[in-house]
Amino acid sequence: MIELHYWPTPNGHKITIFLEETGIAYRIAPVNIRKGEQFHPSFLALSPNNRMPAIVDQAPSDGGAPISVFESGAILMYLAEKTGKLMPQDLRKRTRVLEWLFWQMAGLGPMAGQNHHFRNYAVEKIPYAIDRYVNETNRLYGVLDRQLAKSEFVAGDYSIADIAIHPWIVPSEDQGQTLDDFPNVKRWFDHMHSRPAVQRAYAQGAPYRRERQGFTEEERKILFGQTAATAAGGAA
Ligand SMILES: N[C@@H](CCC(=O)N[C@@H](CS)C(=O)NCC(=O)O)C(=O)O
């Protein structure tokens, strides 16, 4: 049984997609990041970076005590290694998957995240910051499109690389991007979206999602006013 500390955001969706694709038993422990639950000491003990997702594997393959994992890329690798699924064993194929997994973790995720922040969330609209991140996201979509011109999936067969990337393409319009400009990404995106496990994974978020858009003052303080002092565990 995997305990998944989760909120329905792109990084959270990565893990539900993996779990649904592989059919591993899991239980969701919601972490309401708008309320500051990511600062609860019990959560920080699992995820010292005060970010979800995190998992606890109650039955690790070494038969020892439960293991916790934070960082979505590390979680995907851990689960792929545990199950032997969605990451090839072959050295060359595995290396390709890891390249694209880390491309998402270090490139698409952080850049699209800043794009969302400056384009959609920031009260003050700063044209330089918006252009910088919208353009960088656009560049990354172009890189992905050229890669997907060569193969059906991002790194050979369907893998944790596809699973890491898909949730960050779902909000393409909110990132100022048009999928019609990237036909290979669009073809791959539509295929991913049609997978029943992917649909089940996104549906897991429904009970936690809410209708209201935007943030209250309190939520802005919790999410966008973090410093070393507030993130140390006393903010919630
Ligand atoms: N690199 C981390 C990023 C995780 C992350 O940014 N999670 C966000 C939601 S997508 C979060 O927990 N935010 C809480 C906060 O900003 O305090 C990962 O991939 O796991």
The ligand as a Gaussian input file, in Angstrom:
#p B3LYP/6-31G(d) Opt

LIG

0 1
 N       10.043000      19.751000      -7.477000
 C        8.873000      19.415000      -6.693000
 C        7.874000      20.537000      -6.834000
 C        6.598000      20.236000      -6.092000
 C        5.718000      21.463000      -5.999000
 O        6.082000      22.575000      -6.431000
 N        4.528000      21.264000      -5.426000
 C        3.628000      22.373000      -5.247000
 C        2.300000      22.120000      -5.898000
 S        2.521000      21.750000      -7.643000
 C        3.436000      22.583000      -3.754000
 O        3.413000      21.642000      -2.982000
 N        3.296000      23.840000      -3.343000
 C        3.158000      24.169000      -1.976000
 C        3.823000      25.463000      -1.649000
 O        4.156000      26.230000      -2.588000
 O        4.023000      25.738000      -0.483000
 C        8.291000      18.101000      -7.192000
 O        8.347000      17.879000      -8.393000
 O        7.805000      17.311000      -6.369000

